[in-house]
Amino acid sequence: MKSKQLPIAAGFLAGVLLLASGVQASEQHWNSTQNPVGISCATCHFDGYDLLVRGEYPHHNPLAGRHMTLLDSIRHCRQVSLKIDTPDNTVDYALFQFITTLKEYYDLSRSLANEP
């Protein structure tokens, strides 16, 4: 029995480490100023809290004048605010992962705070 538990635990630990390294890489994109205007996502969105309280996606983006998914919103912001003409799916998905992880942590924290 123990021989089956060890690989499962090792697999879980490997998954946690992989997620942590992915989030760390995503956070680097969040803070990167390597773009034509020299600002980062964090310049406008700070810790991302404003993105978390906007509600569920897709939702109406008044600046774009249409309904957008989170990924659409990331791409729109990178093109319009950061002046990045050529979308980079790797960066877009890394930012998506970062914001999604923030949201999951935020939701979990709120849930735990409301438990008796």
The first five atom37 places (N, CA, C, CB, O) and aatype in JSON, in Angstrom:
{
  "aatype": [12, 11, 15, 11, 5, 10, 14, 9, 0, 0, 7, 13, 10, 0, 7, 19, 10, 10, 10, 0, 15, 7, 19, 5, 0, 15, 6, 5, 8, 17, 2, 15, 16, 5, 2, 14, 19, 7, 9, 15, 4, 0, 16, 4, 8, 13, 3, 7, 18, 3, 10, 10, 19, 1, 7, 6, 18, 14, 8, 8, 2, 14, 10, 0, 7, 1, 8, 12, 16, 10, 10, 3, 15, 9, 1, 8, 4, 1, 5, 19, 15, 10, 11, 9, 3, 16, 14, 3, 2, 16, 19, 3, 18, 0, 10, 13, 5, 13, 9, 16, 16, 10, 11, 6, 18, 18, 3, 10, 15, 1, 15, 10, 0, 2, 6, 14],
  "atom_mask": [
    [1, 1, 1, 1, 1],
    [1, 1, 1, 1, 1],
    [1, 1, 1, 1, 1],
    [1, 1, 1, 1, 1],
    [1, 1, 1, 1, 1],
    [1, 1, 1, 1, 1],
    [1, 1, 1, 1, 1],
    [1, 1, 1, 1, 1],
    [1, 1, 1, 1, 1],
    [1, 1, 1, 1, 1],
    [1, 1, 1, 0, 1],
    [1, 1, 1, 1, 1],
    [1, 1, 1, 1, 1],
    [1, 1, 1, 1, 1],
    [1, 1, 1, 0, 1],
    [1, 1, 1, 1, 1],
    [1, 1, 1, 1, 1],
    [1, 1, 1, 1, 1],
    [1, 1, 1, 1, 1],
    [1, 1, 1, 1, 1],
    [1, 1, 1, 1, 1],
    [1, 1, 1, 0, 1],
    [1, 1, 1, 1, 1],
    [1, 1, 1, 1, 1],
    [1, 1, 1, 1, 1],
    [1, 1, 1, 1, 1],
    [1, 1, 1, 1, 1],
    [1, 1, 1, 1, 1],
    [1, 1, 1, 1, 1],
    [1, 1, 1, 1, 1],
    [1, 1, 1, 1, 1],
    [1, 1, 1, 1, 1],
    [1, 1, 1, 1, 1],
    [1, 1, 1, 1, 1],
    [1, 1, 1, 1, 1],
    [1, 1, 1, 1, 1],
    [1, 1, 1, 1, 1],
    [1, 1, 1, 0, 1],
    [1, 1, 1, 1, 1],
    [1, 1, 1, 1, 1],
    [1, 1, 1, 1, 1],
    [1, 1, 1, 1, 1],
    [1, 1, 1, 1, 1],
    [1, 1, 1, 1, 1],
    [1, 1, 1, 1, 1],
    [1, 1, 1, 1, 1],
    [1, 1, 1, 1, 1],
    [1, 1, 1, 0, 1],
    [1, 1, 1, 1, 1],
    [1, 1, 1, 1, 1],
    [1, 1, 1, 1, 1],
    [1, 1, 1, 1, 1],
    [1, 1, 1, 1, 1],
    [1, 1, 1, 1, 1],
    [1, 1, 1, 0, 1],
    [1, 1, 1, 1, 1],
    [1, 1, 1, 1, 1],
    [1, 1, 1, 1, 1],
    [1, 1, 1, 1, 1],
    [1, 1, 1, 1, 1],
    [1, 1, 1, 1, 1],
    [1, 1, 1, 1, 1],
    [1, 1, 1, 1, 1],
    [1, 1, 1, 1, 1],
    [1, 1, 1, 0, 1],
    [1, 1, 1, 1, 1],
    [1, 1, 1, 1, 1],
    [1, 1, 1, 1, 1],
    [1, 1, 1, 1, 1],
    [1, 1, 1, 1, 1],
    [1, 1, 1, 1, 1],
    [1, 1, 1, 1, 1],
    [1, 1, 1, 1, 1],
    [1, 1, 1, 1, 1],
    [1, 1, 1, 1, 1],
    [1, 1, 1, 1, 1],
    [1, 1, 1, 1, 1],
    [1, 1, 1, 1, 1],
    [1, 1, 1, 1, 1],
    [1, 1, 1, 1, 1],
    [1, 1, 1, 1, 1],
    [1, 1, 1, 1, 1],
    [1, 1, 1, 1, 1],
    [1, 1, 1, 1, 1],
    [1, 1, 1, 1, 1],
    [1, 1, 1, 1, 1],
    [1, 1, 1, 1, 1],
    [1, 1, 1, 1, 1],
    [1, 1, 1, 1, 1],
    [1, 1, 1, 1, 1],
    [1, 1, 1, 1, 1],
    [1, 1, 1, 1, 1],
    [1, 1, 1, 1, 1],
    [1, 1, 1, 1, 1],
    [1, 1, 1, 1, 1],
    [1, 1, 1, 1, 1],
    [1, 1, 1, 1, 1],
    [1, 1, 1, 1, 1],
    [1, 1, 1, 1, 1],
    [1, 1, 1, 1, 1],
    [1, 1, 1, 1, 1],
    [1, 1, 1, 1, 1],
    [1, 1, 1, 1, 1],
    [1, 1, 1, 1, 1],
    [1, 1, 1, 1, 1],
    [1, 1, 1, 1, 1],
    [1, 1, 1, 1, 1],
    [1, 1, 1, 1, 1],
    [1, 1, 1, 1, 1],
    [1, 1, 1, 1, 1],
    [1, 1, 1, 1, 1],
    [1, 1, 1, 1, 1],
    [1, 1, 1, 1, 1],
    [1, 1, 1, 1, 1],
    [1, 1, 1, 1, 1],
    [1, 1, 1, 1, 1]
  ],
  "atom_positions": [
    [[0.81, -1.19, 0.0], [0.0, 0.0, 0.0], [0.85, 1.26, 0.0], [-0.92, -0.01, 1.19], [0.56, 2.21, -0.73]],
    [[1.89, 1.3, 0.8], [2.73, 2.49, 0.87], [3.45, 2.75, -0.44], [3.74, 2.35, 1.99], [3.72, 3.91, -0.77]],
    [[3.76, 1.72, -1.19], [4.47, 1.92, -2.46], [3.61, 2.71, -3.45], [4.87, 0.57, -3.06], [4.16, 3.42, -4.3]],
    [[2.29, 2.6, -3.38], [1.41, 3.37, -4.26], [1.26, 4.81, -3.78], [0.03, 2.7, -4.36], [1.11, 5.72, -4.59]],
    [[1.31, 5.02, -2.47], [1.14, 6.36, -1.93], [2.32, 7.26, -2.23], [0.92, 6.3, -0.44], [2.14, 8.45, -2.49]],
    [[3.52, 6.72, -2.21], [4.71, 7.53, -2.46], [4.7, 8.14, -3.86], [5.96, 6.69, -2.27], [4.94, 9.34, -3.98]],
    [[4.44, 7.37, -4.92], [4.4, 8.01, -6.25], [3.3, 9.06, -6.38], [4.22, 6.96, -7.32], [3.49, 10.06, -7.07]],
    [[2.17, 8.84, -5.73], [1.09, 9.82, -5.79], [1.53, 11.11, -5.1], [-0.21, 9.27, -5.14], [1.33, 12.21, -5.61]],
    [[2.14, 10.96, -3.91], [2.62, 12.13, -3.18], [3.72, 12.84, -3.95], [3.13, 11.72, -1.79], [3.74, 14.07, -4.01]],
    [[4.62, 12.07, -4.55], [5.71, 12.67, -5.34], [5.14, 13.38, -6.56], [6.72, 11.58, -5.77], [5.62, 14.45, -6.93]],
    [[4.12, 12.8, -7.18], [3.48, 13.44, -8.33], [2.78, 14.72, -7.95], [0.0, 0.0, 0.0], [2.83, 15.71, -8.68]],
    [[2.12, 14.7, -6.79], [1.46, 15.91, -6.29], [2.48, 17.0, -6.02], [0.65, 15.6, -5.02], [2.29, 18.15, -6.42]],
    [[3.57, 16.65, -5.35], [4.62, 17.62, -5.04], [5.22, 18.18, -6.33], [5.72, 16.97, -4.18], [5.46, 19.38, -6.43]],
    [[5.45, 17.33, -7.31], [5.98, 17.8, -8.59], [5.01, 18.77, -9.25], [6.27, 16.61, -9.54], [5.43, 19.76, -9.85]],
    [[3.72, 18.47, -9.15], [2.7, 19.36, -9.71], [2.68, 20.72, -9.02], [0.0, 0.0, 0.0], [2.55, 21.75, -9.68]],
    [[2.81, 20.71, -7.7], [2.84, 21.96, -6.94], [4.07, 22.78, -7.33], [2.84, 21.69, -5.43], [3.97, 23.99, -7.53]],
    [[5.22, 22.12, -7.44], [6.45, 22.83, -7.82], [6.35, 23.39, -9.24], [7.65, 21.89, -7.71], [6.81, 24.5, -9.5]],
    [[5.76, 22.62, -10.15], [5.58, 23.08, -11.52], [4.65, 24.29, -11.56], [5.02, 21.95, -12.41], [4.92, 25.26, -12.27]],
    [[3.56, 24.24, -10.8], [2.64, 25.38, -10.73], [3.34, 26.6, -10.16], [1.41, 25.02, -9.89], [3.18, 27.71, -10.68]],
    [[4.11, 26.41, -9.1], [4.82, 27.53, -8.47], [5.81, 28.16, -9.44], [5.54, 27.07, -7.2], [5.92, 29.38, -9.5]],
    [[6.53, 27.34, -10.2], [7.49, 27.9, -11.15], [6.77, 28.61, -12.28], [8.4, 26.8, -11.72], [7.25, 29.63, -12.78]],
    [[5.61, 28.09, -12.69], [4.82, 28.75, -13.73], [4.28, 30.09, -13.27], [0.0, 0.0, 0.0], [4.28, 31.06, -14.03]],
    [[3.82, 30.15, -12.03], [3.31, 31.4, -11.47], [4.44, 32.41, -11.34], [2.62, 31.16, -10.1], [4.25, 33.59, -11.6]],
    [[5.61, 31.94, -10.93], [6.76, 32.84, -10.8], [7.14, 33.43, -12.16], [7.98, 32.09, -10.18], [7.41, 34.62, -12.27]],
    [[7.14, 32.59, -13.2], [7.44, 33.09, -14.55], [6.35, 34.05, -15.0], [7.57, 31.91, -15.54], [6.64, 35.06, -15.65]],
    [[5.1, 33.75, -14.67], [3.99, 34.63, -15.03], [4.1, 35.98, -14.34], [2.65, 33.97, -14.68], [3.8, 37.01, -14.93]],
    [[4.54, 35.96, -13.09], [4.71, 37.2, -12.33], [5.8, 38.08, -12.97], [5.06, 36.89, -10.87], [5.72, 39.3, -12.92]],
    [[6.8, 37.45, -13.56], [7.84, 38.22, -14.25], [7.25, 38.96, -15.43], [8.99, 37.3, -14.72], [7.61, 40.12, -15.68]],
    [[6.35, 38.32, -16.17], [5.67, 39.01, -17.28], [4.8, 40.14, -16.75], [4.81, 38.01, -18.11], [4.73, 41.21, -17.35]],
    [[4.13, 39.91, -15.62], [3.27, 40.92, -15.0], [4.05, 42.19, -14.68], [2.63, 40.36, -13.72], [3.54, 43.3, -14.83]],
    [[5.28, 42.02, -14.23], [6.11, 43.15, -13.81], [7.06, 43.67, -14.9], [6.91, 42.76, -12.61], [7.78, 44.64, -14.68]],
    [[7.06, 43.04, -16.04], [7.99, 43.41, -17.11], [7.62, 44.76, -17.74], [7.99, 42.33, -18.2], [6.46, 45.06, -17.99]],
    [[8.66, 45.57, -17.98], [8.47, 46.86, -18.65], [9.08, 46.83, -20.06], [9.11, 48.01, -17.82], [9.35, 47.87, -20.65]],
    [[9.3, 45.63, -20.57], [9.89, 45.47, -21.91], [8.81, 45.62, -22.98], [10.59, 44.09, -22.03], [8.34, 44.64, -23.55]],
    [[8.44, 46.86, -23.25], [7.44, 47.17, -24.26], [7.68, 48.61, -24.71], [5.97, 46.97, -23.72], [8.45, 49.33, -24.06]],
    [[7.05, 49.04, -25.78], [7.31, 50.38, -26.32], [7.06, 51.55, -25.35], [6.48, 50.59, -27.51], [7.7, 52.59, -25.48]],
    [[6.15, 51.39, -24.39], [5.88, 52.51, -23.49], [6.59, 52.39, -22.14], [4.39, 52.62, -23.26], [6.56, 53.32, -21.34]],
    [[7.24, 51.26, -21.89], [8.05, 51.09, -20.69], [7.29, 50.98, -19.38], [0.0, 0.0, 0.0], [7.83, 51.32, -18.33]],
    [[6.05, 50.51, -19.44], [5.29, 50.28, -18.21], [4.92, 48.8, -18.13], [4.0, 51.18, -18.16], [4.99, 48.08, -19.12]],
    [[4.54, 48.36, -16.95], [4.16, 46.96, -16.77], [2.66, 46.87, -16.47], [4.98, 46.3, -15.63], [2.0, 47.89, -16.27]],
    [[2.15, 45.65, -16.44], [0.75, 45.45, -16.02], [0.56, 46.01, -14.62], [0.37, 43.93, -16.07], [-0.47, 46.61, -14.31]],
    [[1.56, 45.8, -13.76], [1.49, 46.24, -12.37], [1.46, 47.76, -12.25], [2.68, 45.7, -11.59], [1.02, 48.29, -11.23]],
    [[1.92, 48.47, -13.26], [1.88, 49.94, -13.22], [0.44, 50.43, -13.07], [2.52, 50.53, -14.5], [0.18, 51.35, -12.3]],
    [[-0.47, 49.83, -13.79], [-1.88, 50.24, -13.74], [-2.7, 49.39, -12.78], [-2.48, 50.18, -15.12], [-3.61, 49.89, -12.11]],
    [[-2.39, 48.1, -12.73], [-3.24, 47.17, -11.96], [-2.66, 46.81, -10.6], [-3.45, 45.91, -12.75], [-3.26, 46.01, -9.88]],
    [[-1.52, 47.37, -10.24], [-0.88, 47.15, -8.94], [-0.76, 45.66, -8.64], [-1.66, 47.85, -7.82], [-0.01, 44.95, -9.3]],
    [[-1.52, 45.18, -7.65], [-1.43, 43.76, -7.29], [-2.49, 42.92, -7.99], [-1.57, 43.61, -5.78], [-2.64, 41.74, -7.67]],
    [[-3.21, 43.48, -8.92], [-4.23, 42.75, -9.66], [-5.59, 42.73, -9.0], [0.0, 0.0, 0.0], [-6.54, 42.17, -9.54]],
    [[-5.7, 43.36, -7.82], [-6.96, 43.33, -7.08], [-8.1, 43.91, -7.91], [-6.82, 44.1, -5.78], [-9.22, 43.39, -7.87]],
    [[-7.85, 44.98, -8.64], [-8.91, 45.6, -9.44], [-9.47, 44.64, -10.47], [-8.39, 46.85, -10.13], [-10.66, 44.7, -10.79]],
    [[-8.63, 43.76, -11.0], [-9.09, 42.78, -11.97], [-9.97, 41.72, -11.31], [-7.91, 42.12, -12.68], [-10.89, 41.19, -11.93]],
    [[-9.67, 41.43, -10.05], [-10.39, 40.37, -9.35], [-11.8, 40.78, -8.96], [-9.64, 39.97, -8.12], [-12.71, 39.95, -8.95]],
    [[-11.99, 42.04, -8.66], [-13.3, 42.49, -8.18], [-14.24, 42.91, -9.32], [-13.13, 43.64, -7.22], [-15.38, 43.3, -9.07]],
    [[-13.77, 42.82, -10.54], [-14.62, 43.19, -11.67], [-15.67, 42.15, -11.97], [-13.78, 43.42, -12.9], [-16.61, 42.41, -12.72]],
    [[-15.54, 40.98, -11.39], [-16.53, 39.94, -11.59], [-16.04, 38.86, -12.53], [0.0, 0.0, 0.0], [-14.86, 38.75, -12.84]],
    [[-17.0, 38.09, -12.97], [-16.69, 36.94, -13.82], [-16.52, 37.37, -15.27], [-17.8, 35.89, -13.72], [-17.1, 38.36, -15.72]],
    [[-15.74, 36.62, -15.97], [-15.56, 36.82, -17.41], [-16.36, 35.75, -18.13], [-14.06, 36.76, -17.82], [-16.55, 34.67, -17.58]],
    [[-16.85, 36.02, -19.34], [-16.71, 37.29, -20.06], [-17.63, 38.35, -19.48], [-17.01, 37.09, -21.56], [-18.67, 38.06, -18.89]],
    [[-17.21, 39.59, -19.66], [-18.05, 40.71, -19.27], [-17.79, 41.88, -20.22], [-17.77, 41.12, -17.8], [-16.86, 41.86, -21.03]],
    [[-18.63, 42.87, -20.1], [-18.52, 44.02, -21.0], [-17.33, 44.88, -20.61], [-19.82, 44.86, -20.97], [-17.19, 45.27, -19.45]],
    [[-16.48, 45.17, -21.57], [-15.33, 46.05, -21.36], [-15.7, 47.4, -21.98], [-14.0, 45.46, -21.99], [-15.75, 47.52, -23.2]],
    [[-15.95, 48.41, -21.14], [-16.39, 49.69, -21.69], [-15.33, 50.38, -22.54], [-16.8, 50.61, -20.56], [-15.67, 51.13, -23.46]],
    [[-14.06, 50.13, -22.26], [-13.0, 50.75, -23.08], [-12.95, 50.16, -24.48], [-11.65, 50.59, -22.4], [-12.66, 50.86, -25.45]],
    [[-13.24, 48.87, -24.58], [-13.24, 48.22, -25.89], [-14.61, 48.29, -26.55], [-12.82, 46.76, -25.75], [-14.73, 48.15, -27.77]],
    [[-15.64, 48.53, -25.74], [-16.99, 48.62, -26.28], [-17.59, 47.28, -26.67], [0.0, 0.0, 0.0], [-18.45, 47.22, -27.55]],
    [[-17.14, 46.2, -26.02], [-17.68, 44.87, -26.34], [-17.44, 43.92, -25.17], [-17.04, 44.31, -27.64], [-16.68, 44.21, -24.25]],
    [[-18.12, 42.77, -25.24], [-17.91, 41.72, -24.26], [-16.58, 41.02, -24.56], [-19.09, 40.7, -24.27], [-16.24, 40.77, -25.72]],
    [[-15.82, 40.71, -23.5], [-14.52, 40.09, -23.68], [-14.28, 39.02, -22.63], [-13.41, 41.15, -23.64], [-14.75, 39.12, -21.49]],
    [[-13.53, 38.01, -23.03], [-13.06, 37.03, -22.06], [-11.84, 37.64, -21.36], [-12.7, 35.67, -22.76], [-11.36, 38.7, -21.74]],
    [[-11.36, 36.96, -20.33], [-10.16, 37.44, -19.66], [-8.98, 37.49, -20.63], [-9.83, 36.55, -18.45], [-8.22, 38.45, -20.63]],
    [[-8.84, 36.46, -21.44], [-7.74, 36.43, -22.41], [-7.87, 37.56, -23.43], [-7.69, 35.07, -23.13], [-6.88, 38.19, -23.8]],
    [[-9.1, 37.82, -23.89], [-9.33, 38.96, -24.8], [-8.92, 40.27, -24.12], [-10.83, 39.03, -25.22], [-8.3, 41.13, -24.75]],
    [[-9.28, 40.42, -22.84], [-8.95, 41.63, -22.1], [-7.44, 41.82, -21.96], [-9.59, 41.61, -20.73], [-6.93, 42.93, -22.08]],
    [[-6.74, 40.73, -21.71], [-5.28, 40.79, -21.61], [-4.69, 41.25, -22.94], [-4.7, 39.41, -21.21], [-3.85, 42.14, -22.97]],
    [[-5.14, 40.63, -24.01], [-4.62, 40.98, -25.34], [-4.95, 42.43, -25.7], [-5.19, 40.04, -26.41], [-4.11, 43.15, -26.24]],
    [[-6.17, 42.85, -25.39], [-6.58, 44.22, -25.68], [-5.69, 45.22, -24.91], [-8.07, 44.43, -25.32], [-5.2, 46.19, -25.48]],
    [[-5.5, 44.96, -23.65], [-4.69, 45.86, -22.82], [-3.25, 45.92, -23.32], [-4.73, 45.42, -21.36], [-2.64, 46.99, -23.37]],
    [[-2.7, 44.77, -23.67], [-1.31, 44.74, -24.16], [-1.19, 45.49, -25.48], [-0.83, 43.27, -24.34], [-0.18, 46.17, -25.71]],
    [[-2.19, 45.39, -26.34], [-2.13, 46.08, -27.63], [-2.38, 47.58, -27.48], [-3.12, 45.48, -28.6], [-1.67, 48.39, -28.07]],
    [[-3.4, 47.95, -26.7], [-3.8, 49.36, -26.6], [-2.92, 50.13, -25.62], [-5.26, 49.46, -26.18], [-2.41, 51.19, -25.95]],
    [[-2.74, 49.6, -24.42], [-2.01, 50.33, -23.38], [-0.5, 50.19, -23.48], [-2.45, 49.87, -22.03], [0.24, 51.16, -23.29]],
    [[-0.04, 48.97, -23.79], [1.4, 48.73, -23.86], [1.96, 48.89, -25.27], [1.71, 47.34, -23.35], [3.17, 48.82, -25.47]],
    [[1.07, 49.11, -26.24], [1.46, 49.34, -27.65], [2.24, 48.17, -28.24], [2.29, 50.61, -27.75], [3.2, 48.37, -28.99]],
    [[1.82, 46.96, -27.89], [2.46, 45.76, -28.43], [1.63, 45.32, -29.63], [2.57, 44.61, -27.35], [0.51, 44.84, -29.48]],
    [[2.2, 45.48, -30.82], [1.46, 45.19, -32.06], [1.3, 43.7, -32.33], [2.16, 45.84, -33.24], [0.26, 43.25, -32.81]],
    [[2.33, 42.93, -32.01], [2.31, 41.5, -32.32], [1.98, 40.71, -31.07], [3.66, 41.05, -32.91], [2.77, 40.69, -30.13]],
    [[0.82, 40.06, -31.04], [0.47, 39.27, -29.86], [1.49, 38.15, -29.63], [-0.95, 38.68, -30.0], [1.99, 37.55, -30.59]],
    [[1.78, 37.87, -28.37], [2.67, 36.78, -28.0], [1.86, 35.83, -27.12], [3.96, 37.3, -27.25], [1.64, 36.1, -25.94]],
    [[1.42, 34.71, -27.72], [0.56, 33.78, -26.99], [1.2, 33.28, -25.71], [0.2, 32.61, -27.86], [0.49, 33.06, -24.72]],
    [[2.51, 33.1, -25.69], [3.18, 32.61, -24.49], [3.01, 33.6, -23.35], [4.68, 32.36, -24.78], [2.69, 33.21, -22.23]],
    [[3.22, 34.87, -23.63], [3.07, 35.91, -22.6], [1.59, 36.07, -22.23], [3.65, 37.26, -23.09], [1.26, 36.18, -21.06]],
    [[0.72, 36.08, -23.23], [-0.71, 36.23, -22.96], [-1.21, 35.13, -22.02], [-1.52, 36.21, -24.28], [-1.92, 35.4, -21.06]],
    [[-0.83, 33.89, -22.31], [-1.26, 32.77, -21.48], [-0.6, 32.8, -20.1], [-0.97, 31.44, -22.17], [-1.21, 32.4, -19.12]],
    [[0.64, 33.26, -20.02], [1.31, 33.39, -18.72], [0.58, 34.42, -17.86], [2.8, 33.81, -18.91], [0.37, 34.19, -16.67]],
    [[0.19, 35.53, -18.45], [-0.56, 36.55, -17.71], [-1.94, 36.02, -17.32], [-0.71, 37.83, -18.55], [-2.43, 36.3, -16.22]],
    [[-2.56, 35.26, -18.21], [-3.84, 34.62, -17.92], [-3.69, 33.71, -16.7], [-4.36, 33.82, -19.15], [-4.52, 33.73, -15.79]],
    [[-2.63, 32.9, -16.68], [-2.38, 32.0, -15.57], [-2.16, 32.79, -14.27], [-1.17, 31.1, -15.87], [-2.67, 32.41, -13.22]],
    [[-1.4, 33.86, -14.35], [-1.11, 34.67, -13.17], [-2.4, 35.26, -12.58], [-0.12, 35.8, -13.52], [-2.63, 35.17, -11.38]],
    [[-3.22, 35.87, -13.43], [-4.46, 36.49, -12.95], [-5.43, 35.43, -12.43], [-5.13, 37.31, -14.09], [-6.1, 35.64, -11.42]],
    [[-5.51, 34.29, -13.12], [-6.38, 33.2, -12.68], [-5.94, 32.67, -11.32], [-6.39, 32.07, -13.71], [-6.78, 32.39, -10.47]],
    [[-4.63, 32.54, -11.11], [-4.12, 32.08, -9.83], [-4.41, 33.1, -8.73], [-2.61, 31.82, -9.92], [-4.79, 32.72, -7.63]],
    [[-4.25, 34.39, -9.03], [-4.61, 35.43, -8.06], [-6.08, 35.32, -7.67], [-4.31, 36.82, -8.63], [-6.44, 35.42, -6.5]],
    [[-6.93, 35.12, -8.69], [-8.38, 35.04, -8.44], [-8.71, 33.83, -7.58], [-9.15, 34.96, -9.78], [-9.52, 33.94, -6.66]],
    [[-8.09, 32.69, -7.86], [-8.36, 31.49, -7.07], [-7.93, 31.71, -5.62], [-7.63, 30.27, -7.66], [-8.63, 31.3, -4.7]],
    [[-6.78, 32.34, -5.42], [-6.3, 32.61, -4.07], [-7.23, 33.61, -3.37], [-4.85, 33.16, -4.11], [-7.55, 33.45, -2.19]],
    [[-7.65, 34.63, -4.09], [-8.56, 35.64, -3.55], [-9.88, 34.99, -3.13], [-8.82, 36.77, -4.59], [-10.38, 35.24, -2.04]],
    [[-10.45, 34.15, -4.01], [-11.73, 33.49, -3.72], [-11.58, 32.56, -2.53], [-12.23, 32.7, -4.94], [-12.46, 32.52, -1.67]],
    [[-10.48, 31.81, -2.46], [-10.25, 30.9, -1.35], [-10.1, 31.68, -0.05], [-8.99, 30.05, -1.61], [-10.67, 31.29, 0.97]],
    [[-9.36, 32.78, -0.07], [-9.18, 33.59, 1.12], [-10.5, 34.14, 1.63], [-8.21, 34.74, 0.84], [-10.77, 34.14, 2.83]],
    [[-11.34, 34.61, 0.71], [-12.67, 35.13, 1.1], [-13.53, 34.04, 1.67], [-13.38, 35.78, -0.1], [-14.25, 34.24, 2.65]],
    [[-13.47, 32.87, 1.06], [-14.25, 31.74, 1.53], [-13.83, 31.32, 2.94], [-14.11, 30.56, 0.57], [-14.68, 31.08, 3.79]],
    [[-12.53, 31.24, 3.18], [-12.03, 30.87, 4.5], [-12.35, 31.92, 5.55], [-10.53, 30.64, 4.44], [-12.61, 31.58, 6.71]],
    [[-12.33, 33.17, 5.16], [-12.63, 34.25, 6.09], [-14.1, 34.24, 6.52], [-12.29, 35.59, 5.48], [-14.43, 34.7, 7.6]],
    [[-14.96, 33.7, 5.66], [-16.4, 33.67, 5.96], [-16.85, 32.41, 6.66], [-17.18, 33.84, 4.7], [-18.01, 32.3, 7.04]],
    [[-15.94, 31.43, 6.83], [-16.3, 30.19, 7.52], [-16.39, 30.44, 9.01], [-15.28, 29.07, 7.21], [-15.61, 31.21, 9.57]],
    [[-17.35, 29.76, 9.68], [-17.47, 29.92, 11.14], [-16.33, 29.26, 11.88], [-18.8, 29.35, 11.62], [-16.29, 29.3, 13.11]]
  ]
}
